[in-house]
Amino acid sequence: MTDPDGTPATSTSDAAKAAAEAEKKAAQERAIEVARNFPRHWVADVLASDGGAVNLRPIVPEDADRLLEFHGKLSDRTRYLRYFGPYPTISKKDLFNFTVVDHHKRVAFVAVLGDEIIAVGRYEGLPGEGDGKSAEVAFTVADAHQGRGLGPILLEHLAGAAAENGLHRFVAEVLAENRNMITVFREAGYQVSRSFDGGVVRLEFAIDPTEALVSVRNARERAAEARSVRNLLSPGSAAVIGASTDTRKVGNAVLVNMLRSGFSGPVYPVNAEHHSVRGVRAYPTVRDIPDEVDLAIAAVPADSIDAVLDDCLAKGVKALLVVSSGFGETGPEGRDSERRLAHAARAHGMRLIGPNALGVANNDPAVRLNATLAPVLPAAGNVGFFCQSGALGIAILDEAAKTGVGLSSFVSAGNRADLSGNDLLQYWDSDPATEVVLLYLESFGNPRKFSRIARRVARNKPIVAVKSGRHAVPPALAAHTGEMDDTIVKDLFEQAGVVQVDSIAQLFDTALLFGYQPLPPGPRVAVVGNSTALGLLAVDAARSEGLKPGAAIDLGAQATPEEFADAVARAVHATDVDAVIAVFVPPVAVTVEPYAQALRDVVAGSGKPVVSTFLATEGIPDVLAVRDDQGNPIRGSVPSYPGPERAVRALARAWRYAKWRSRPTSQVVRPSGIEPDRARTLVDGWLTNSPDGRWLSDSEAALLLSCYGVHVADFRTVTTADEAVAAAEDIGFPVAVKATGAQWRHRPDLSGVRLDLLDAEAVRVAYRDLSSASGEPLMHVQKMATKGIGCVVRVQDDPSFGSLISFGLAGVISDLLGDRAYRVLPLTEDEAAELIDAPKAAPLLSGYRNAAPVSKAALIDFVQRISALADDLPEVREIACEPVLASATGAELTDAHLRIGPEPHPLDLGPRRLR
């Protein structure tokens, strides 16, 4: 048979088949290309519930062989529960569908340990269900890794991806007998509805983040990060890589310290040239050690670290401490090496400390770990200490030992490529041996997360921090460099309840009081001593720090120890005294010891703090120390300071912290009369037309603010004098006429506004004057607001914190002095009130020098509404409300400037990840 043109019919059919095959192949190649182009920010290092690191990333076509291997290792039971049947092998067609996804309607994540897939999670869009915004979700975890919390992590990241892709709802079908999987969904924090069909349970839930969901996520994050630090500080065994017989080498110092500390587990020196080091059998590499290694301490040159890392990965080491330098501190190449080191360590399940770290220590008698370069550690105590600087670490530890501050644990993170102060806070929060936390910070890794964790920890345990480099960058350049000026750091600490100090000496002064004495219940202070001069110094210092001292009780130089102790006892038991400062100058030929012992004995068990100044003593002298069975100072010991001023400063910090901690935990309050859905529609529409973002027009800004109950004083935009007059008559006199150019806003020196215009002629003259001066016809005619004190409320997109809200009084002087207060969003009810009162000029709002006080309630409501807007709409990148006129009757906004743009990558929002 032939076609009409004489061509054999079979050739037409073959051509059609070939064309179809070619199109199919082309379609597959396009799908593969799409699958390879996944959103890079979806890649994340995460922590399993046992503290081990795991790499999470979207699946790609090149994962096909790994997926086959993963599936082949699953038990029959696991396959049955996932696929509702045996499903022994993955077909070629299914393998293509599983590994080639579009990252939009079909998304899949793999959890990877080294080169091995250990878990898979995916969702598939369900276009026929509801509004087309639903997807079916499922995940599978390798049998050997079940119980590590990987299912909830996959669910969090799938939900985050789905939300980015516009999905609202997840559906899961689970065999009724698969109780573990049902538990994962039920305990994830979602509001789950269930229905049954035979032996299958259908679960449905909205993926929008709720308070319960965030609470569950944060609790899991806290437990995992604490566990990862516990793995580091309480290892069952340790290897010192680069252990040297040369006493001048770092590897020798670390090994010696490990052995001298009496570490409870085995220590394995690693040295390719010697069979033993310091009398302990050595091994050529970590791989050659016959037993498990939990902690590896690398003391080798930076260019040898890759080989060390490979050995540690092969051995399955849980934590790697790198004391070697030559990484990020050396420049761009070093930073690249450091990033590769951190990524490789996490990808193979390890936490990394360092590089360029001094080391870690744990004074727990059951562990006795000194994996540091410091020859001597402070005695055991209740203080946890984190610092970044390896160079300063030894000096800091020496200072701690001198002052008598006992440590529960110590971590020097060096360049902090992975483990950070946030991880340690999570650990110390749940560590019963740690009652006080000390931080020496050179920079923040994730300040927003720090704020969240610190305000929780500080509710139970004081956090004392010194932030170095605070003056390294001028405030004017801070926004461009990503550095934070002093005011923002101070306000962050204050908001989180962190006690900020300015020096190492002040750090230990404060730690002595927190570690050994109770918190003061109030600011009332009694000063007892045998020196008039010292007593007066203490009283003056207390007043300057905001405490309330009574007159100093001067016992005279001839007072006996019994008289000294009796006077202190009366002060301690007085109902109008909250704390006692004992000052003592030894008279000629009189020893201090009897007086110090009397003081220690009389204040034992007191519920009020007692601090002292025994001249020529510092820290906790033996005669003022109460000791445990091992001879370590414990609570009840009385700190002694070189001078009364230092004692008072420590006491004042303790009182301010106690006052912060005693306040009830405040909640974020949603103001009434807000319309977030309408605001979301407006912003989405504007960004559709301007995807890169832009400044909103004045009318658009006013419209968006109105969705949150913030109303700009009524205004009209005009371009002629006649329009200005008509607008004024429409609005109602009195009015203001304002130039609209950016260079004219908020510039009183340029006179870009005419106020209190009472009639048409005044409006006409004002319009002509301003248009002539500015060279622009576009003006605003605005209803005059009630006279008041000008205030400025801003939201800025900070590169470190995310969105910050600031408040201050308007004017050149406030701008010049930087008199602004900052808070991290969202604001709680109490934080909104504190923000208003924080600037130095805030007393003007309360009726300074007989002026009428403004309505602070109206200002608080105003900042709460701005906070809600910025928190609901992260695409609103910048807000400037200036001025807000505060008066006795309310707070009125006369000008606002808003910028929108693509949502920035969240610093501390969304699924858990190591940052």
WOKAUR-V253085 format. One line per field, one symbol per residue. ss: DSSP state (2 for helix, 1 for strand, 0 for the rest). psi: psi as a letter, one per 20 degrees, with the letter a starting at -180 (. if undefined). A space follows every 10 residues. Layout:
# WOKAUR-V253085
ss = ???
psi = ???
This chain:
# WOKAUR-V253085
ss = 0100000122 2222222222 2222222222 2222220002 2201111000 0011111100 2222222222 2220022222 2220000000 0222222220 0000011111 1110011111 1111100000 0001111111 1022200002 2222222222 2222000011 1111100022 2222220000 0011111001 1111110000 2222222222 2222222222 2220001111 1000000002 2222222222 0000011111 0000011001 1110022200 0000111100 0222222222 2222200011 1100000222 0222222222 2222222000 1111000011 1100000011 1100000001 1111111002 2222222222 2220001111 1100000000 2222222222 0000011111 1000002222 2222222000 0111111000 0000222222 2000022222 2222220011 1002222222 2222220000 0001111110 0222222222 2222000110 0011000000 2222222222 2220000011 1111000000 0022222222 2220000011 1111000010 0222001000 0010000001 0002222222 2222222222 2200000000 0000022222 2222222220 0001100222 2222220000 0100111100 2222222222 2000111110 0222000222 0011111002 2222222222 2222000011 1110000011 1111111100 0111111110 0222222000 1111000022 2222222202 2222220222 0000022222 2222222222 2200011111 1111111001 1110011111 0000000000 00000
psi = qqrhjipphh hgghgggggg gggggggghg hggghhmqoh iipqprprhj iqqqpprqqr hijghhgggg hhiqrhgggg hgjkagmhqp rgghhghhin rikfhpppqp ppocjppiqp qqqpqnhipc jjkqqpqqqp pqgijqjjkh ghgggghghg ggghjjqiqq ppppphimhg ghhgghjiiq npqqqqncjp pppqqqjppr hgghggghgh gggghhhhhh hgilqhrqpo pjpqioiiqg hggggghggh ikpirqpoqo oiiqiqpkjp pqqgrhhiph rqogppoolr qhiihghggg ghghhkqhqo ooiqakchii aghhhghggh ggghgghjjq qppbakqhaq qojphigmpn lriphpqrrq bkppppqhoh gigghghghg ghijoppgrp poicilhfpr hgghghghhj ohipiqpppo phrpgnhghg gggghggihh ppppqporkh jhpqhhighh iiqprggggg hggghijpop rirhghghgh hgghhiqrqp iajpppppaj pgghgggggg hgghjjrnqa qpooiqhjpr hghghggggh ghipikpiqp opppoprpjp qhghgggggg hhjpjqjqqp rroopjqqcn qhijppqahj jqqaqhqoqp qhqhghgggg ggghghghgg hiqqpqqppo qqkqmhghgg ggghghhghm hirrpqrhgg ghgghhhkjo pppprqpqir gghgghgghg gpqqrqppqi qhiipknhii ljqprlpirg ghgggggggh hghhjpiprp pqpprpqapp rppqpqnphg icpppqqrqq qhghggikmq qqqpqqprgh hgghghihqh jhhhijlplj qpqrnhhhgg hghhghgggh hhniiohppo opqoopaiia oppipqpqpq rqpqpphkra qqqp.
